[in-house]
């Protein structure tokens, strides 16, 4: 997550006013540039699920 934050793909938000302290990671506007790529990977995985799934 730290590398995603450094590369501005996620934003780290600490909710210190709660107990226990909660840390949230939110996608950034910049991460939206990956949307088409991720959608294509999901589609590929869906299309090839039977071939790439093993019972090992």
Secondary structure as UniProt FT lines:
FT   HELIX           2..6
FT   TURN            7..8
FT   STRAND          10..15
FT   TURN            16..17
FT   STRAND          22..27
FT   HELIX           30..34
FT   HELIX           35..52
//
